[in-house]
Amino acid sequence: MRQREDASGGEIRITIFAQRLLGGAYRCCRYLDEGSGIAEEIGDRLFHPFMSTKHGSSGLGLWLSRRIADSHNATMRGINRKDRKGALFSIEFPAHSER
């Protein structure tokens, strides 16, 4: 696990681990922050290109991240945290690729 402070002074935690689920084994990477979370009105557009709530941002970061994850048969999700304010993003890679 790695921790660092983001631009707003909140903490970002990165956790990498292996997990066995009913569908098989996965390698997971989770990013947790303590920011304002994902606004409800943009939740369904979160991974669309040019979607950003930040002034001056291209809005391509999450879209490109998901495209890269998809190219590796991985699943990328973003949700609001339930334990405190902020967001949780996860990328789950299958341990064995079918390619």
Protein Blocks (a to p, Z undefined) as FASTA:
>chain_A
ZZdddfkopacdddddddddfkbccdddddddfbebjafklmmmmmgghiafbehiaolm
mmmmmmmmmmnopacdddddfkbgcddddddddfbdcZZ
